[in-house]
Amino acid sequence: MNSGDDEAARHSKLMTDELVKSLGKKRQHDLAVLDFSKAFDRVPHKRLLSKLHHYGIKGQTLN
């Protein structure tokens, strides 16, 4: 697992913990889950990197 996966797992656990606590208090819940994990599989990577660089996103940020 890489650090991005670790971070996603940590956030997922925190969200789940908060949801369980809130359910115990019989509160209303609305939840929208978006999965972008495959969204960038269809994007030409060189083109994406070029656009990110244009907007100042470069170097360590992309790792």
N, CA, C and O atoms as CSV, one atom per row, in Angstrom:
chain,resi,resn,atom,element,x,y,z
A,1,MET,N,N,0.845,-1.170,0.000
A,1,MET,CA,C,0.000,0.000,0.000
A,1,MET,C,C,0.895,1.239,0.000
A,1,MET,O,O,1.888,1.280,0.726
A,2,ASN,N,N,0.554,2.255,-0.811
A,2,ASN,CA,C,1.341,3.485,-0.798
A,2,ASN,C,C,0.717,4.500,0.150
A,2,ASN,O,O,-0.352,4.261,0.712
A,3,SER,N,N,1.388,5.633,0.324
A,3,SER,CA,C,0.920,6.623,1.302
A,3,SER,C,C,-0.459,7.168,0.938
A,3,SER,O,O,-1.240,7.500,1.830
A,4,GLY,N,N,-0.777,7.267,-0.367
A,4,GLY,CA,C,-2.111,7.705,-0.779
A,4,GLY,C,C,-3.180,6.723,-0.347
A,4,GLY,O,O,-4.262,7.122,0.083
A,5,ASP,N,N,-2.876,5.434,-0.460
A,5,ASP,CA,C,-3.813,4.397,-0.017
A,5,ASP,C,C,-3.987,4.446,1.497
A,5,ASP,O,O,-5.097,4.299,2.009
A,6,ASP,N,N,-2.876,4.654,2.210
A,6,ASP,CA,C,-2.935,4.754,3.675
A,6,ASP,C,C,-3.804,5.928,4.097
A,6,ASP,O,O,-4.620,5.813,5.012
A,7,GLU,N,N,-3.626,7.042,3.432
A,7,GLU,CA,C,-4.392,8.248,3.751
A,7,GLU,C,C,-5.875,8.037,3.465
A,7,GLU,O,O,-6.724,8.437,4.261
A,8,ALA,N,N,-6.188,7.413,2.339
A,8,ALA,CA,C,-7.589,7.138,1.996
A,8,ALA,C,C,-8.212,6.196,3.019
A,8,ALA,O,O,-9.361,6.386,3.418
A,9,ALA,N,N,-7.467,5.189,3.444
A,9,ALA,CA,C,-7.977,4.240,4.441
A,9,ALA,C,C,-8.217,4.940,5.777
A,9,ALA,O,O,-9.209,4.667,6.453
A,10,ARG,N,N,-7.315,5.837,6.154
A,10,ARG,CA,C,-7.458,6.575,7.403
A,10,ARG,C,C,-8.702,7.462,7.365
A,10,ARG,O,O,-9.465,7.506,8.330
A,11,HIS,N,N,-8.904,8.162,6.259
A,11,HIS,CA,C,-10.084,9.019,6.130
A,11,HIS,C,C,-11.366,8.193,6.115
A,11,HIS,O,O,-12.377,8.596,6.691
A,12,SER,N,N,-11.323,7.054,5.465
A,12,SER,CA,C,-12.490,6.172,5.426
A,12,SER,C,C,-12.864,5.698,6.825
A,12,SER,O,O,-14.041,5.666,7.185
A,13,LYS,N,N,-11.857,5.331,7.609
A,13,LYS,CA,C,-12.112,4.889,8.979
A,13,LYS,C,C,-12.690,6.019,9.823
A,13,LYS,O,O,-13.638,5.806,10.579
A,14,LEU,N,N,-12.123,7.221,9.699
A,14,LEU,CA,C,-12.641,8.366,10.449
A,14,LEU,C,C,-14.096,8.653,10.084
A,14,LEU,O,O,-14.925,8.910,10.957
A,15,MET,N,N,-14.394,8.606,8.797
A,15,MET,CA,C,-15.757,8.858,8.347
A,15,MET,C,C,-16.704,7.786,8.877
A,15,MET,O,O,-17.809,8.095,9.321
A,16,THR,N,N,-16.278,6.549,8.832
A,16,THR,CA,C,-17.098,5.446,9.336
A,16,THR,C,C,-17.341,5.586,10.826
A,16,THR,O,O,-18.462,5.392,11.296
A,17,ASP,N,N,-16.297,5.923,11.572
A,17,ASP,CA,C,-16.443,6.115,13.024
A,17,ASP,C,C,-17.442,7.220,13.336
A,17,ASP,O,O,-18.292,7.060,14.212
A,18,GLU,N,N,-17.347,8.339,12.626
A,18,GLU,CA,C,-18.270,9.454,12.849
A,18,GLU,C,C,-19.705,9.066,12.488
A,18,GLU,O,O,-20.649,9.448,13.179
A,19,LEU,N,N,-19.862,8.316,11.414
A,19,LEU,CA,C,-21.193,7.869,10.993
A,19,LEU,C,C,-21.814,6.953,12.046
A,19,LEU,O,O,-22.991,7.093,12.378
A,20,VAL,N,N,-21.035,6.028,12.564
A,20,VAL,CA,C,-21.536,5.102,13.583
A,20,VAL,C,C,-21.953,5.865,14.840
A,20,VAL,O,O,-23.007,5.587,15.412
A,21,LYS,N,N,-21.128,6.829,15.274
A,21,LYS,CA,C,-21.483,7.638,16.447
A,21,LYS,C,C,-22.790,8.383,16.208
A,21,LYS,O,O,-23.668,8.416,17.070
A,22,SER,N,N,-22.903,8.974,15.039
A,22,SER,CA,C,-24.076,9.762,14.703
A,22,SER,C,C,-25.331,8.886,14.587
A,22,SER,O,O,-26.418,9.302,14.986
A,23,LEU,N,N,-25.180,7.690,14.046
A,23,LEU,CA,C,-26.312,6.762,13.960
A,23,LEU,C,C,-26.814,6.404,15.354
A,23,LEU,O,O,-28.018,6.265,15.570
A,24,GLY,N,N,-25.894,6.257,16.292
A,24,GLY,CA,C,-26.262,5.959,17.671
A,24,GLY,C,C,-27.087,7.066,18.301
A,24,GLY,O,O,-27.854,6.827,19.234
A,25,LYS,N,N,-26.927,8.287,17.785
A,25,LYS,CA,C,-27.689,9.429,18.299
A,25,LYS,C,C,-28.961,9.675,17.479
A,25,LYS,O,O,-29.652,10.675,17.673
A,26,LYS,N,N,-29.260,8.749,16.560
A,26,LYS,CA,C,-30.454,8.786,15.709
A,26,LYS,C,C,-30.565,10.088,14.898
A,26,LYS,O,O,-31.645,10.664,14.773
A,27,ARG,N,N,-29.450,10.530,14.361
A,27,ARG,CA,C,-29.413,11.723,13.521
A,27,ARG,C,C,-29.647,11.351,12.062
A,27,ARG,O,O,-29.407,10.217,11.647
A,28,GLN,N,N,-30.122,12.329,11.294
A,28,GLN,CA,C,-30.320,12.121,9.857
A,28,GLN,C,C,-28.960,12.087,9.167
A,28,GLN,O,O,-28.032,12.781,9.584
A,29,HIS,N,N,-28.841,11.284,8.118
A,29,HIS,CA,C,-27.569,11.150,7.409
A,29,HIS,C,C,-27.780,11.272,5.912
A,29,HIS,O,O,-28.702,10.686,5.345
A,30,ASP,N,N,-26.926,12.030,5.301
A,30,ASP,CA,C,-26.837,12.114,3.845
A,30,ASP,C,C,-25.388,11.810,3.498
A,30,ASP,O,O,-24.466,12.350,4.109
A,31,LEU,N,N,-25.197,10.954,2.526
A,31,LEU,CA,C,-23.840,10.549,2.190
A,31,LEU,C,C,-23.713,10.439,0.679
A,31,LEU,O,O,-24.508,9.761,0.027
A,32,ALA,N,N,-22.725,11.099,0.138
A,32,ALA,CA,C,-22.408,10.991,-1.285
A,32,ALA,C,C,-20.995,10.430,-1.380
A,32,ALA,O,O,-20.060,10.984,-0.802
A,33,VAL,N,N,-20.849,9.361,-2.092
A,33,VAL,CA,C,-19.543,8.725,-2.237
A,33,VAL,C,C,-19.146,8.779,-3.707
A,33,VAL,O,O,-19.880,8.318,-4.581
A,34,LEU,N,N,-17.991,9.343,-3.961
A,34,LEU,CA,C,-17.474,9.447,-5.322
A,34,LEU,C,C,-16.181,8.652,-5.408
A,34,LEU,O,O,-15.309,8.780,-4.549
A,35,ASP,N,N,-16.061,7.846,-6.425
A,35,ASP,CA,C,-14.858,7.032,-6.608
A,35,ASP,C,C,-14.149,7.493,-7.875
A,35,ASP,O,O,-14.580,7.199,-8.990
A,36,PHE,N,N,-13.069,8.212,-7.682
A,36,PHE,CA,C,-12.293,8.701,-8.814
A,36,PHE,C,C,-11.081,7.814,-9.100
A,36,PHE,O,O,-10.207,8.198,-9.877
A,37,SER,N,N,-11.019,6.653,-8.491
A,37,SER,CA,C,-9.823,5.814,-8.595
A,37,SER,C,C,-9.484,5.434,-10.030
A,37,SER,O,O,-8.310,5.242,-10.347
A,38,LYS,N,N,-10.467,5.323,-10.894
A,38,LYS,CA,C,-10.175,4.957,-12.282
A,38,LYS,C,C,-10.373,6.119,-13.246
A,38,LYS,O,O,-10.194,5.962,-14.454
A,39,ALA,N,N,-10.735,7.263,-12.728
A,39,ALA,CA,C,-11.018,8.413,-13.584
A,39,ALA,C,C,-9.826,8.798,-14.446
A,39,ALA,O,O,-9.995,9.174,-15.606
A,40,PHE,N,N,-8.633,8.708,-13.895
A,40,PHE,CA,C,-7.456,9.138,-14.635
A,40,PHE,C,C,-6.851,8.025,-15.485
A,40,PHE,O,O,-5.867,8.262,-16.187
A,41,ASP,N,N,-7.403,6.839,-15.440
A,41,ASP,CA,C,-6.914,5.754,-16.296
A,41,ASP,C,C,-7.181,6.041,-17.766
A,41,ASP,O,O,-6.494,5.506,-18.637
A,42,ARG,N,N,-8.160,6.868,-18.046
A,42,ARG,CA,C,-8.557,7.150,-19.427
A,42,ARG,C,C,-7.999,8.470,-19.960
A,42,ARG,O,O,-8.267,8.842,-21.103
A,43,VAL,N,N,-7.232,9.169,-19.145
A,43,VAL,CA,C,-6.669,10.459,-19.531
A,43,VAL,C,C,-5.255,10.242,-20.056
A,43,VAL,O,O,-4.470,9.522,-19.439
A,44,PRO,N,N,-4.921,10.860,-21.192
A,44,PRO,CA,C,-3.528,10.779,-21.661
A,44,PRO,C,C,-2.607,11.436,-20.626
A,44,PRO,O,O,-2.691,12.643,-20.400
A,45,HIS,N,N,-1.738,10.654,-20.005
A,45,HIS,CA,C,-0.949,11.137,-18.879
A,45,HIS,C,C,-0.021,12.301,-19.231
A,45,HIS,O,O,0.127,13.228,-18.435
A,46,LYS,N,N,0.603,12.265,-20.406
A,46,LYS,CA,C,1.493,13.370,-20.790
A,46,LYS,C,C,0.695,14.668,-20.899
A,46,LYS,O,O,1.157,15.727,-20.475
A,47,ARG,N,N,-0.491,14.576,-21.462
A,47,ARG,CA,C,-1.346,15.763,-21.599
A,47,ARG,C,C,-1.773,16.272,-20.214
A,47,ARG,O,O,-1.755,17.477,-19.962
A,48,LEU,N,N,-2.153,15.361,-19.328
A,48,LEU,CA,C,-2.548,15.734,-17.978
A,48,LEU,C,C,-1.394,16.417,-17.239
A,48,LEU,O,O,-1.589,17.460,-16.615
A,49,LEU,N,N,-0.196,15.834,-17.307
A,49,LEU,CA,C,0.967,16.414,-16.644
A,49,LEU,C,C,1.285,17.798,-17.201
A,49,LEU,O,O,1.657,18.701,-16.451
A,50,SER,N,N,1.141,17.964,-18.503
A,50,SER,CA,C,1.379,19.261,-19.126
A,50,SER,C,C,0.405,20.307,-18.596
A,50,SER,O,O,0.807,21.427,-18.282
A,51,LYS,N,N,-0.860,19.950,-18.495
A,51,LYS,CA,C,-1.873,20.886,-17.985
A,51,LYS,C,C,-1.640,21.199,-16.507
A,51,LYS,O,O,-1.776,22.348,-16.087
A,52,LEU,N,N,-1.293,20.191,-15.723
A,52,LEU,CA,C,-1.019,20.420,-14.308
A,52,LEU,C,C,0.179,21.359,-14.145
A,52,LEU,O,O,0.153,22.270,-13.317
A,53,HIS,N,N,1.223,21.131,-14.940
A,53,HIS,CA,C,2.404,21.982,-14.898
A,53,HIS,C,C,2.029,23.418,-15.257
A,53,HIS,O,O,2.509,24.362,-14.629
A,54,HIS,N,N,1.174,23.584,-16.261
A,54,HIS,CA,C,0.714,24.912,-16.669
A,54,HIS,C,C,0.055,25.654,-15.509
A,54,HIS,O,O,0.203,26.871,-15.394
A,55,TYR,N,N,-0.659,24.949,-14.662
A,55,TYR,CA,C,-1.347,25.566,-13.529
A,55,TYR,C,C,-0.481,25.591,-12.258
A,55,TYR,O,O,-0.971,25.903,-11.172
A,56,GLY,N,N,0.805,25.261,-12.407
A,56,GLY,CA,C,1.731,25.372,-11.287
A,56,GLY,C,C,1.808,24.151,-10.390
A,56,GLY,O,O,2.407,24.203,-9.316
A,57,ILE,N,N,1.210,23.062,-10.822
A,57,ILE,CA,C,1.265,21.822,-10.035
A,57,ILE,C,C,2.377,20.963,-10.629
A,57,ILE,O,O,2.246,20.435,-11.733
A,58,LYS,N,N,3.460,20.833,-9.891
A,58,LYS,CA,C,4.615,20.109,-10.417
A,58,LYS,C,C,5.469,19.574,-9.282
A,58,LYS,O,O,5.196,19.829,-8.108
A,59,GLY,N,N,6.483,18.845,-9.637
A,59,GLY,CA,C,7.441,18.339,-8.653
A,59,GLY,C,C,6.834,17.305,-7.712
A,59,GLY,O,O,6.082,16.427,-8.135
A,60,GLN,N,N,7.174,17.424,-6.429
A,60,GLN,CA,C,6.801,16.447,-5.411
A,60,GLN,C,C,5.272,16.299,-5.292
A,60,GLN,O,O,4.782,15.235,-4.914
A,61,THR,N,N,4.530,17.352,-5.611
A,61,THR,CA,C,3.061,17.312,-5.513
A,61,THR,C,C,2.482,16.190,-6.351
A,61,THR,O,O,1.454,15.616,-5.989
A,62,LEU,N,N,3.121,15.867,-7.460
A,62,LEU,CA,C,2.596,14.847,-8.364
A,62,LEU,C,C,2.952,13.429,-7.952
A,62,LEU,O,O,2.431,12.477,-8.532
A,63,ASN,N,N,3.815,13.264,-6.976
A,63,ASN,CA,C,4.218,11.911,-6.548
A,63,ASN,C,C,3.254,11.331,-5.546
A,63,ASN,O,O,3.444,10.205,-5.085
